[in-house]
Structure formats: structure tokens, C-alpha cells
Amino acid sequence: MKKNNKIKIENLDIFLSFLLLGFTSFGGPIAHIGYFRNFFVKQKKWLDEKTYADFVSLCNFLPGPSSSQVGISIGYYFKGVKGAILAWVGFTMPSVIILMLFGYAILNYDNSIHHGVLKGLKAIVVIIVFQAILGMSKNLLKDNIGYLIAFLTALFLIIFPSSLNQLMCLTLSGLIGVFVYREQKRKGKNQKFSVEIGFWKIFPIILFFTFLIILPIVNEIFNSNLLNLANSFFKVGSLVFGGGHVVLPLLNEEFVASGMIENDLFLAGYGASQAIPGPLFTFSSYLGIFLKSEINTMLTGFFCLFFIFLPSFLLIIGTLSIWNELRKFGLIINAFKAVNASVIGLLIAALYDPIIITSLKSYYDFALILISFIILFFIKIPQWAAVIFISFCGWIFTLVI
């Protein structure tokens, strides 16, 4: 990224700006990117449209939570690694604190969280994920090949669900994309097969792949709960393509399918995360409250949060300086076009199992899901307000039925 004509920004300005956004940015990653543009391009005029568009393009290309990565990019652009950390902490901490307190309340005061509220949270997750699938399909599925990849991925993962199969589908889809989209011409495509870059520029990327390879090996050798969590969350943070909602099936396979956390607790936390501002990846801090480790519950929550976001930091910092060259390679763009289609299939499989299977068990559950559908698709109230309303409906239903 070019760094010419940057205005001077102080560390405190970065932190307070992102803290304000952390308290007010409702609506998910697409909405967050809109908030960022309005705040940093239109209001504060820290960035021009071209620079901001470059950040968004990069973050949609890389795995990870796109809106958080845009924030990390902005902080890094002005103040390097320190600015990236300040931007991330400001944007992330409000939702982390809320979700960890919610998890702590369930863990220690289970009777105070009414069963109907949890049922309501599970019900609205069905519609929220369905809504995400529709929105992402409109943006990511551009041709019949994409629809076919999404369908085959969903069918395969419904029949053979596992984290290994999820990874295999994403990998195979990338290879298919390289082959089937190879005839498409792109303006400015780079005909060279190498880019001249220094070692230290890509050192964070080397570190990313080192962690991805070494963590599973070290975890097998030492068999520690903390190492197991570090490996799981780093792997999930490295495989999320296409939006924050993709984290749901990956985390479900890691922790629910393996019996490390109950499905009801998992979906209740996921539903609660829709009602608060900030990035969806902070759901990891909620899960940490319920996962066993050698340290206390609150520290475990922060530990899980750190490792799910670590891939984003390494990839963003390592890629920013070479992005203008990297995106000229048609082969890379073709691969990720197909990977994004496969991501839709992965979400469809997760919508069926575990979400619908575990959330739709009675007429009472169906009524909550139907109400969720009506208020999100027809009344169109804000998503956070819908989550609160459906939680209240779940509580009322259990009182009168």
C-alpha cells in the first residue's frame, strides 16, 4: 500500500475512534465496513476512497473476519503494529466483555438465565444464518459453476460432516477454480510468476504458516488443553472465508461435535453475539468460558480470542506491502472465487446440522423461528433488536404454554 500524503494521527485517536465504533457498530461485517467508510473517509477524512477500497479488497481476499481486518489495516497504515493492536482492541473489547459476562452468568448462575431466553436465541440463529447465506450467495455466486460448487459442498458435508472434510472441500474448490476460470481475462493481470519482495516483508506470512504446521504437531506431543485450544482457534481463524458467519460451522465441528461444549450453550452464545456491536469472532471469548484449560475461565476466554485473531494479524501485516502485485495474479483470484462458492455450501450444511436439527424440536420452536423470519425479512427491524425481541418471546412462551 502506498503511504504518501498520510495525515498525522495519534495513538489515542486511533484507539478512541475504534472504541466508539466497537460500541456502536451493529449489523455484521458488511455493515461494519459501511460504518468504517462513513467514519474514516467521510467524517474524519483520514483516508481517501481509493486507499479504503484497497483495504476492503485485501480483507475480502484473505481468510478471517473482514471488518476486523479492515480495522487492523487502518491502524497499521498509520502507526504500524502498535496502531493495528490499538484499532483491534478498541473495536473488539466492548463485545468481548459483554459476551464473556454472558457466558460467566450462564456458567455460574444457570437458573437466572431463563430456558425460554436460550430457546429464543437458538431460534433466531436459524434465520440469521439463512439470511447470511442469501446475502453471501448474491455477492459470491456469479455463475452456474459457483452454484454447482456450493451445492456439492453442502451435500457432501451434510452426508460426511467433519472438520477435515470442510478443509478438503475448500482446498478442492480452490483447485477447481484455478482450472475452470483459467480462460477468463483480467485487465492488468500479471504475466510474471514471481514478485520481488524482501524476506522481512513476508516474515509474518512465514510465521502464519509456521504456526499452522507446528501447532498441531506440538499439541500431539504435549497433549495440553491450552495447546489444543490454541491449535483449534488458530486453525479456525485461518480457514474462515467469505464472512464472519462461516466461523459457526468450523467452531461447531471443533468443539460441539467433539463434546467439549454443549450444543445449546454454543447456539445461545452465537445468538447473543448477534445482539451486540462489534465483530462476530468475539464469540470465541464466550466459548473460552466453557472450555477446560490449565488457567481460569476469564483468561481462557482471552486466550481463545487471541488465537482466533492471530492469523488475521499475521496475514494482514504480511500482505499489505505486496497486495498491489499479488492481486494481479489471475490464478490466485480464480482459486478464491471458487473457495467463496464452497463457503456458501459449508454454511448451508451448518444450517441443516446442527442449527435446524437442534433448534426445531416442537411447534413452540417452529413458532419462534417463524416470528424470527417475519421480523427480519418483512418488518426488517435491526438484527440486534430482533435478537432481544425473540429472546423475550421465548421467555413469554414458556410462561403461557
KOLMI-766510 format. One record per residue (C-alpha): residue number from 1; x, y, z. Coordinates in nm, 2 decimals. Example, Ala and Ser with C-alpha at 12.3 -4.5 7.8 and 13.67 -1.06 7.14 Angstrom:
BEGIN
+-----+--------+--------+--------+
! pos !     c1 !     c2 !     c3 !
+-----+--------+--------+--------+
!   1 !   1.23 !  -0.45 !   0.78 !
!   2 !   1.37 !  -0.11 !   0.71 !
+-----+--------+--------+--------+
REM end
This chain:
BEGIN
+-----+--------+--------+--------+
! pos !     c1 !     c2 !     c3 !
+-----+--------+--------+--------+
!   1 !   0.00 !   0.00 !   0.00 !
!   2 !   0.12 !   0.35 !  -0.08 !
!   3 !   0.18 !   0.56 !   0.23 !
!   4 !   0.21 !   0.90 !   0.06 !
!   5 !   0.02 !   1.21 !   0.19 !
!   6 !  -0.09 !   1.05 !   0.51 !
!   7 !  -0.22 !   1.28 !   0.78 !
!   8 !  -0.07 !   1.26 !   1.12 !
!   9 !  -0.28 !   1.05 !   1.36 !
!  10 !  -0.20 !   1.00 !   1.73 !
!  11 !  -0.23 !   0.66 !   1.90 !
!  12 !  -0.51 !   0.78 !   2.13 !
!  13 !  -0.71 !   0.90 !   1.83 !
!  14 !  -0.69 !   0.55 !   1.67 !
!  15 !  -0.79 !   0.38 !   2.00 !
!  16 !  -1.08 !   0.61 !   2.08 !
!  17 !  -1.22 !   0.61 !   1.73 !
!  18 !  -1.23 !   0.23 !   1.71 !
!  19 !  -1.37 !   0.21 !   2.07 !
!  20 !  -1.66 !   0.43 !   1.96 !
!  21 !  -1.72 !   0.20 !   1.66 !
!  22 !  -1.69 !  -0.10 !   1.89 !
!  23 !  -1.98 !   0.03 !   2.09 !
!  24 !  -2.20 !   0.14 !   1.80 !
!  25 !  -2.13 !  -0.09 !   1.50 !
!  26 !  -2.43 !  -0.33 !   1.49 !
!  27 !  -2.53 !  -0.54 !   1.19 !
!  28 !  -2.24 !  -0.77 !   1.10 !
!  29 !  -1.92 !  -0.74 !   0.88 !
!  30 !  -2.09 !  -0.58 !   0.57 !
!  31 !  -2.25 !  -0.31 !   0.79 !
!  32 !  -1.92 !  -0.26 !   0.98 !
!  33 !  -1.74 !  -0.18 !   0.66 !
!  34 !  -2.00 !   0.08 !   0.58 !
!  35 !  -1.96 !   0.23 !   0.93 !
!  36 !  -1.58 !   0.24 !   0.88 !
!  37 !  -1.61 !   0.42 !   0.54 !
!  38 !  -1.85 !   0.68 !   0.68 !
!  39 !  -1.63 !   0.74 !   0.98 !
!  40 !  -1.28 !   0.74 !   0.84 !
!  41 !  -1.34 !   0.85 !   0.48 !
!  42 !  -1.64 !   1.08 !   0.50 !
!  43 !  -1.64 !   1.23 !   0.85 !
!  44 !  -1.27 !   1.23 !   0.97 !
!  45 !  -1.12 !   1.22 !   0.62 !
!  46 !  -0.82 !   1.01 !   0.74 !
!  47 !  -0.84 !   0.81 !   0.42 !
!  48 !  -0.93 !   0.86 !   0.06 !
!  49 !  -1.18 !   0.64 !  -0.12 !
!  50 !  -0.90 !   0.46 !  -0.32 !
!  51 !  -0.70 !   0.36 !  -0.01 !
!  52 !  -1.00 !   0.25 !   0.18 !
!  53 !  -1.12 !   0.04 !  -0.12 !
!  54 !  -0.78 !  -0.12 !  -0.13 !
!  55 !  -0.81 !  -0.23 !   0.23 !
!  56 !  -1.16 !  -0.37 !   0.18 !
!  57 !  -1.04 !  -0.56 !  -0.13 !
!  58 !  -0.74 !  -0.71 !   0.05 !
!  59 !  -0.95 !  -0.82 !   0.35 !
!  60 !  -1.21 !  -0.98 !   0.14 !
!  61 !  -0.93 !  -1.17 !  -0.04 !
!  62 !  -0.78 !  -1.31 !   0.29 !
!  63 !  -0.93 !  -1.56 !   0.53 !
!  64 !  -1.05 !  -1.41 !   0.86 !
!  65 !  -1.31 !  -1.16 !   0.98 !
!  66 !  -1.31 !  -0.90 !   0.70 !
!  67 !  -1.44 !  -0.60 !   0.91 !
!  68 !  -1.19 !  -0.65 !   1.19 !
!  69 !  -0.91 !  -0.69 !   0.93 !
!  70 !  -1.01 !  -0.36 !   0.77 !
!  71 !  -0.98 !  -0.20 !   1.11 !
!  72 !  -0.64 !  -0.37 !   1.17 !
!  73 !  -0.53 !  -0.24 !   0.83 !
!  74 !  -0.63 !   0.12 !   0.90 !
!  75 !  -0.44 !   0.11 !   1.24 !
!  76 !  -0.13 !  -0.04 !   1.08 !
!  77 !  -0.14 !   0.21 !   0.79 !
!  78 !  -0.10 !   0.50 !   1.04 !
!  79 !   0.10 !   0.36 !   1.33 !
!  80 !   0.24 !   0.02 !   1.23 !
!  81 !   0.19 !  -0.28 !   1.46 !
!  82 !   0.11 !  -0.06 !   1.76 !
!  83 !  -0.17 !   0.11 !   1.56 !
!  84 !  -0.30 !  -0.23 !   1.44 !
!  85 !  -0.33 !  -0.35 !   1.80 !
!  86 !  -0.49 !  -0.03 !   1.93 !
!  87 !  -0.75 !  -0.04 !   1.65 !
!  88 !  -0.83 !  -0.41 !   1.72 !
!  89 !  -0.85 !  -0.36 !   2.10 !
!  90 !  -1.08 !  -0.06 !   2.06 !
!  91 !  -1.32 !  -0.23 !   1.82 !
!  92 !  -1.32 !  -0.57 !   1.98 !
!  93 !  -1.32 !  -0.52 !   2.36 !
!  94 !  -1.68 !  -0.40 !   2.41 !
!  95 !  -1.83 !  -0.71 !   2.26 !
!  96 !  -1.57 !  -0.94 !   2.43 !
!  97 !  -1.66 !  -0.80 !   2.77 !
!  98 !  -2.04 !  -0.84 !   2.71 !
!  99 !  -2.01 !  -1.20 !   2.57 !
! 100 !  -1.78 !  -1.31 !   2.85 !
! 101 !  -2.01 !  -1.17 !   3.12 !
! 102 !  -2.30 !  -1.35 !   2.94 !
! 103 !  -2.11 !  -1.68 !   2.94 !
! 104 !  -2.00 !  -1.63 !   3.30 !
! 105 !  -2.36 !  -1.57 !   3.40 !
! 106 !  -2.47 !  -1.90 !   3.23 !
! 107 !  -2.18 !  -2.09 !   3.39 !
! 108 !  -2.23 !  -1.97 !   3.74 !
! 109 !  -2.60 !  -1.86 !   3.76 !
! 110 !  -2.76 !  -2.10 !   3.52 !
! 111 !  -3.11 !  -2.07 !   3.68 !
! 112 !  -3.10 !  -1.69 !   3.63 !
! 113 !  -3.09 !  -1.73 !   3.25 !
! 114 !  -3.44 !  -1.84 !   3.17 !
! 115 !  -3.47 !  -2.15 !   2.95 !
! 116 !  -3.71 !  -1.97 !   2.72 !
! 117 !  -3.45 !  -1.70 !   2.65 !
! 118 !  -3.20 !  -1.96 !   2.54 !
! 119 !  -3.46 !  -2.12 !   2.32 !
! 120 !  -3.53 !  -1.78 !   2.16 !
! 121 !  -3.16 !  -1.72 !   2.09 !
! 122 !  -3.13 !  -2.07 !   1.92 !
! 123 !  -3.44 !  -1.99 !   1.71 !
! 124 !  -3.32 !  -1.67 !   1.57 !
! 125 !  -2.98 !  -1.82 !   1.48 !
! 126 !  -3.17 !  -2.03 !   1.22 !
! 127 !  -3.29 !  -1.71 !   1.04 !
! 128 !  -2.97 !  -1.51 !   1.09 !
! 129 !  -2.76 !  -1.78 !   0.92 !
! 130 !  -3.03 !  -1.83 !   0.64 !
! 131 !  -3.01 !  -1.45 !   0.59 !
! 132 !  -2.63 !  -1.46 !   0.57 !
! 133 !  -2.65 !  -1.74 !   0.31 !
! 134 !  -2.88 !  -1.54 !   0.09 !
! 135 !  -2.67 !  -1.23 !   0.12 !
! 136 !  -2.34 !  -1.40 !   0.05 !
! 137 !  -2.49 !  -1.60 !  -0.24 !
! 138 !  -2.59 !  -1.28 !  -0.41 !
! 139 !  -2.24 !  -1.14 !  -0.37 !
! 140 !  -2.03 !  -1.45 !  -0.43 !
! 141 !  -2.22 !  -1.68 !  -0.67 !
! 142 !  -2.19 !  -1.53 !  -1.01 !
! 143 !  -2.23 !  -1.83 !  -1.24 !
! 144 !  -2.35 !  -2.18 !  -1.27 !
! 145 !  -2.01 !  -2.32 !  -1.17 !
! 146 !  -2.03 !  -2.14 !  -0.84 !
! 147 !  -2.38 !  -2.27 !  -0.77 !
! 148 !  -2.27 !  -2.63 !  -0.85 !
! 149 !  -1.96 !  -2.60 !  -0.62 !
! 150 !  -2.19 !  -2.47 !  -0.34 !
! 151 !  -2.44 !  -2.74 !  -0.39 !
! 152 !  -2.19 !  -3.03 !  -0.40 !
! 153 !  -2.01 !  -2.89 !  -0.09 !
! 154 !  -2.33 !  -2.87 !   0.10 !
! 155 !  -2.44 !  -3.22 !   0.00 !
! 156 !  -2.10 !  -3.37 !   0.08 !
! 157 !  -2.07 !  -3.21 !   0.43 !
! 158 !  -2.43 !  -3.30 !   0.52 !
! 159 !  -2.36 !  -3.66 !   0.45 !
! 160 !  -2.00 !  -3.66 !   0.58 !
! 161 !  -1.96 !  -3.39 !   0.84 !
! 162 !  -1.61 !  -3.33 !   0.98 !
! 163 !  -1.35 !  -3.05 !   1.01 !
! 164 !  -1.12 !  -3.25 !   0.78 !
! 165 !  -1.39 !  -3.27 !   0.51 !
! 166 !  -1.45 !  -2.89 !   0.54 !
! 167 !  -1.09 !  -2.82 !   0.48 !
! 168 !  -1.08 !  -3.07 !   0.19 !
! 169 !  -1.38 !  -2.91 !   0.02 !
! 170 !  -1.23 !  -2.56 !   0.05 !
! 171 !  -0.89 !  -2.69 !  -0.09 !
! 172 !  -1.05 !  -2.89 !  -0.38 !
! 173 !  -1.27 !  -2.59 !  -0.47 !
! 174 !  -0.97 !  -2.37 !  -0.50 !
! 175 !  -0.80 !  -2.61 !  -0.73 !
! 176 !  -1.12 !  -2.64 !  -0.94 !
! 177 !  -1.14 !  -2.26 !  -0.96 !
! 178 !  -0.78 !  -2.24 !  -1.10 !
! 179 !  -0.89 !  -2.48 !  -1.37 !
! 180 !  -1.24 !  -2.38 !  -1.47 !
! 181 !  -1.19 !  -2.00 !  -1.46 !
! 182 !  -0.85 !  -2.00 !  -1.63 !
! 183 !  -0.98 !  -1.87 !  -1.96 !
! 184 !  -1.12 !  -1.55 !  -1.81 !
! 185 !  -0.92 !  -1.24 !  -1.90 !
! 186 !  -0.84 !  -0.98 !  -1.64 !
! 187 !  -0.72 !  -0.63 !  -1.70 !
! 188 !  -0.37 !  -0.58 !  -1.57 !
! 189 !  -0.31 !  -0.95 !  -1.50 !
! 190 !   0.05 !  -1.01 !  -1.40 !
! 191 !   0.22 !  -1.23 !  -1.65 !
! 192 !   0.52 !  -1.29 !  -1.43 !
! 193 !   0.53 !  -1.58 !  -1.19 !
! 194 !   0.72 !  -1.41 !  -0.91 !
! 195 !   0.73 !  -1.08 !  -0.72 !
! 196 !   1.04 !  -0.93 !  -0.59 !
! 197 !   1.00 !  -0.89 !  -0.22 !
! 198 !   1.22 !  -0.88 !   0.09 !
! 199 !   1.23 !  -1.16 !   0.35 !
! 200 !   1.12 !  -0.93 !   0.64 !
! 201 !   0.82 !  -0.81 !   0.44 !
! 202 !   0.67 !  -1.16 !   0.42 !
! 203 !   0.81 !  -1.28 !   0.76 !
! 204 !   0.46 !  -1.25 !   0.92 !
! 205 !   0.32 !  -1.48 !   0.64 !
! 206 !   0.60 !  -1.72 !   0.71 !
! 207 !   0.52 !  -1.71 !   1.08 !
! 208 !   0.15 !  -1.78 !   0.99 !
! 209 !   0.23 !  -2.10 !   0.80 !
! 210 !   0.48 !  -2.20 !   1.07 !
! 211 !   0.20 !  -2.18 !   1.34 !
! 212 !  -0.04 !  -2.36 !   1.11 !
! 213 !   0.20 !  -2.65 !   1.07 !
! 214 !   0.37 !  -2.66 !   1.41 !
! 215 !   0.08 !  -2.61 !   1.65 !
! 216 !  -0.09 !  -2.95 !   1.56 !
! 217 !   0.24 !  -3.13 !   1.60 !
! 218 !   0.33 !  -2.97 !   1.93 !
! 219 !  -0.03 !  -3.03 !   2.05 !
! 220 !   0.01 !  -3.40 !   1.98 !
! 221 !   0.34 !  -3.43 !   2.16 !
! 222 !   0.25 !  -3.24 !   2.48 !
! 223 !  -0.13 !  -3.31 !   2.50 !
! 224 !  -0.21 !  -2.99 !   2.68 !
! 225 !  -0.56 !  -2.83 !   2.69 !
! 226 !  -0.42 !  -2.49 !   2.62 !
! 227 !  -0.22 !  -2.61 !   2.32 !
! 228 !  -0.53 !  -2.79 !   2.20 !
! 229 !  -0.73 !  -2.47 !   2.22 !
! 230 !  -0.45 !  -2.26 !   2.06 !
! 231 !  -0.44 !  -2.51 !   1.77 !
! 232 !  -0.82 !  -2.52 !   1.72 !
! 233 !  -0.88 !  -2.15 !   1.73 !
! 234 !  -0.57 !  -2.07 !   1.51 !
! 235 !  -0.69 !  -2.32 !   1.26 !
! 236 !  -1.05 !  -2.18 !   1.26 !
! 237 !  -0.92 !  -1.82 !   1.22 !
! 238 !  -0.71 !  -1.94 !   0.92 !
! 239 !  -1.00 !  -2.11 !   0.74 !
! 240 !  -1.28 !  -1.85 !   0.76 !
! 241 !  -1.35 !  -1.73 !   0.40 !
! 242 !  -1.65 !  -1.52 !   0.29 !
! 243 !  -1.76 !  -1.36 !   0.62 !
! 244 !  -1.79 !  -1.40 !   1.00 !
! 245 !  -2.08 !  -1.64 !   0.99 !
! 246 !  -1.85 !  -1.91 !   0.84 !
! 247 !  -1.69 !  -1.93 !   1.18 !
! 248 !  -2.01 !  -2.11 !   1.31 !
! 249 !  -1.97 !  -2.45 !   1.13 !
! 250 !  -1.59 !  -2.45 !   1.19 !
! 251 !  -1.62 !  -2.39 !   1.56 !
! 252 !  -1.92 !  -2.63 !   1.59 !
! 253 !  -1.71 !  -2.91 !   1.44 !
! 254 !  -1.41 !  -2.83 !   1.66 !
! 255 !  -1.60 !  -2.81 !   2.00 !
! 256 !  -1.96 !  -2.93 !   1.98 !
! 257 !  -1.90 !  -3.24 !   1.77 !
! 258 !  -1.61 !  -3.33 !   1.99 !
! 259 !  -1.82 !  -3.30 !   2.30 !
! 260 !  -1.62 !  -3.01 !   2.45 !
! 261 !  -1.92 !  -2.78 !   2.48 !
! 262 !  -2.30 !  -2.85 !   2.47 !
! 263 !  -2.48 !  -2.75 !   2.15 !
! 264 !  -2.74 !  -2.55 !   2.34 !
! 265 !  -2.48 !  -2.34 !   2.51 !
! 266 !  -2.30 !  -2.30 !   2.17 !
! 267 !  -2.60 !  -2.17 !   1.98 !
! 268 !  -2.72 !  -1.95 !   2.27 !
! 269 !  -2.39 !  -1.77 !   2.27 !
! 270 !  -2.39 !  -1.74 !   1.89 !
! 271 !  -2.74 !  -1.59 !   1.91 !
! 272 !  -2.63 !  -1.35 !   2.18 !
! 273 !  -2.34 !  -1.23 !   1.97 !
! 274 !  -2.59 !  -1.11 !   1.71 !
! 275 !  -2.75 !  -0.87 !   1.96 !
! 276 !  -2.43 !  -0.68 !   2.03 !
! 277 !  -2.20 !  -0.45 !   1.83 !
! 278 !  -1.85 !  -0.55 !   1.71 !
! 279 !  -1.70 !  -0.85 !   1.53 !
! 280 !  -1.86 !  -1.20 !   1.54 !
! 281 !  -1.52 !  -1.35 !   1.61 !
! 282 !  -1.55 !  -1.24 !   1.97 !
! 283 !  -1.78 !  -1.54 !   2.01 !
! 284 !  -1.45 !  -1.72 !   2.07 !
! 285 !  -1.42 !  -1.54 !   2.41 !
! 286 !  -1.76 !  -1.67 !   2.51 !
! 287 !  -1.67 !  -2.03 !   2.42 !
! 288 !  -1.35 !  -1.99 !   2.63 !
! 289 !  -1.56 !  -1.96 !   2.94 !
! 290 !  -1.69 !  -2.32 !   2.90 !
! 291 !  -1.37 !  -2.49 !   2.77 !
! 292 !  -1.13 !  -2.66 !   3.01 !
! 293 !  -0.78 !  -2.54 !   3.04 !
! 294 !  -0.49 !  -2.50 !   3.28 !
! 295 !  -0.59 !  -2.14 !   3.36 !
! 296 !  -0.90 !  -1.97 !   3.49 !
! 297 !  -1.21 !  -1.92 !   3.28 !
! 298 !  -1.17 !  -1.55 !   3.21 !
! 299 !  -0.81 !  -1.59 !   3.10 !
! 300 !  -0.91 !  -1.89 !   2.88 !
! 301 !  -1.17 !  -1.66 !   2.71 !
! 302 !  -0.89 !  -1.41 !   2.63 !
! 303 !  -0.66 !  -1.69 !   2.52 !
! 304 !  -0.91 !  -1.82 !   2.27 !
! 305 !  -0.98 !  -1.47 !   2.14 !
! 306 !  -0.61 !  -1.41 !   2.09 !
! 307 !  -0.55 !  -1.73 !   1.88 !
! 308 !  -0.86 !  -1.69 !   1.66 !
! 309 !  -0.74 !  -1.33 !   1.57 !
! 310 !  -0.37 !  -1.41 !   1.54 !
! 311 !  -0.39 !  -1.54 !   1.18 !
! 312 !  -0.56 !  -1.21 !   1.08 !
! 313 !  -0.28 !  -1.00 !   1.23 !
! 314 !   0.00 !  -1.21 !   1.06 !
! 315 !  -0.17 !  -1.22 !   0.72 !
! 316 !  -0.27 !  -0.85 !   0.71 !
! 317 !   0.07 !  -0.72 !   0.82 !
! 318 !   0.25 !  -0.96 !   0.59 !
! 319 !   0.03 !  -0.89 !   0.29 !
! 320 !  -0.03 !  -0.52 !   0.29 !
! 321 !   0.31 !  -0.43 !   0.13 !
! 322 !   0.27 !  -0.68 !  -0.15 !
! 323 !  -0.10 !  -0.67 !  -0.21 !
! 324 !  -0.09 !  -0.45 !  -0.52 !
! 325 !   0.12 !  -0.71 !  -0.70 !
! 326 !  -0.03 !  -1.02 !  -0.56 !
! 327 !  -0.39 !  -0.94 !  -0.67 !
! 328 !  -0.27 !  -0.92 !  -1.03 !
! 329 !  -0.22 !  -1.30 !  -1.05 !
! 330 !  -0.53 !  -1.44 !  -1.21 !
! 331 !  -0.46 !  -1.78 !  -1.07 !
! 332 !  -0.50 !  -1.66 !  -0.72 !
! 333 !  -0.82 !  -1.47 !  -0.79 !
! 334 !  -0.96 !  -1.77 !  -0.97 !
! 335 !  -0.89 !  -2.00 !  -0.68 !
! 336 !  -1.06 !  -1.78 !  -0.43 !
! 337 !  -1.36 !  -1.73 !  -0.65 !
! 338 !  -1.43 !  -2.10 !  -0.62 !
! 339 !  -1.34 !  -2.11 !  -0.25 !
! 340 !  -1.60 !  -1.85 !  -0.18 !
! 341 !  -1.86 !  -2.06 !  -0.36 !
! 342 !  -1.76 !  -2.36 !  -0.14 !
! 343 !  -1.81 !  -2.14 !   0.17 !
! 344 !  -2.18 !  -2.10 !   0.08 !
! 345 !  -2.21 !  -2.48 !   0.07 !
! 346 !  -2.04 !  -2.51 !   0.41 !
! 347 !  -2.29 !  -2.26 !   0.56 !
! 348 !  -2.58 !  -2.45 !   0.41 !
! 349 !  -2.46 !  -2.77 !   0.56 !
! 350 !  -2.43 !  -2.60 !   0.90 !
! 351 !  -2.78 !  -2.45 !   0.87 !
! 352 !  -2.91 !  -2.80 !   0.84 !
! 353 !  -2.69 !  -2.97 !   1.10 !
! 354 !  -2.66 !  -2.86 !   1.38 !
! 355 !  -2.88 !  -2.55 !   1.36 !
! 356 !  -3.21 !  -2.67 !   1.23 !
! 357 !  -3.18 !  -3.02 !   1.37 !
! 358 !  -3.12 !  -2.90 !   1.72 !
! 359 !  -3.34 !  -2.58 !   1.72 !
! 360 !  -3.66 !  -2.72 !   1.56 !
! 361 !  -3.79 !  -2.98 !   1.80 !
! 362 !  -4.15 !  -2.87 !   1.87 !
! 363 !  -4.43 !  -2.65 !   1.75 !
! 364 !  -4.31 !  -2.40 !   2.00 !
! 365 !  -3.97 !  -2.38 !   1.84 !
! 366 !  -4.13 !  -2.35 !   1.49 !
! 367 !  -4.34 !  -2.06 !   1.61 !
! 368 !  -4.02 !  -1.88 !   1.74 !
! 369 !  -3.84 !  -1.94 !   1.41 !
! 370 !  -4.14 !  -1.82 !   1.21 !
! 371 !  -4.16 !  -1.50 !   1.41 !
! 372 !  -3.79 !  -1.45 !   1.36 !
! 373 !  -3.84 !  -1.49 !   0.98 !
! 374 !  -4.12 !  -1.24 !   0.97 !
! 375 !  -3.95 !  -0.96 !   1.17 !
! 376 !  -3.61 !  -1.00 !   0.99 !
! 377 !  -3.74 !  -1.03 !   0.64 !
! 378 !  -4.07 !  -0.83 !   0.64 !
! 379 !  -4.07 !  -0.59 !   0.93 !
! 380 !  -3.69 !  -0.55 !   0.89 !
! 381 !  -3.61 !  -0.43 !   1.24 !
! 382 !  -3.23 !  -0.41 !   1.33 !
! 383 !  -3.08 !  -0.75 !   1.39 !
! 384 !  -2.97 !  -0.67 !   1.74 !
! 385 !  -3.33 !  -0.56 !   1.83 !
! 386 !  -3.47 !  -0.88 !   1.67 !
! 387 !  -3.25 !  -1.09 !   1.89 !
! 388 !  -3.37 !  -0.92 !   2.20 !
! 389 !  -3.73 !  -0.94 !   2.09 !
! 390 !  -3.72 !  -1.31 !   2.01 !
! 391 !  -3.54 !  -1.39 !   2.34 !
! 392 !  -3.83 !  -1.21 !   2.51 !
! 393 !  -4.08 !  -1.41 !   2.31 !
! 394 !  -3.91 !  -1.73 !   2.41 !
! 395 !  -3.94 !  -1.63 !   2.78 !
! 396 !  -4.31 !  -1.54 !   2.73 !
! 397 !  -4.39 !  -1.86 !   2.55 !
! 398 !  -4.26 !  -2.07 !   2.84 !
! 399 !  -4.48 !  -1.88 !   3.08 !
! 400 !  -4.80 !  -1.93 !   2.89 !
! 401 !  -4.76 !  -2.27 !   2.73 !
+-----+--------+--------+--------+
REM end
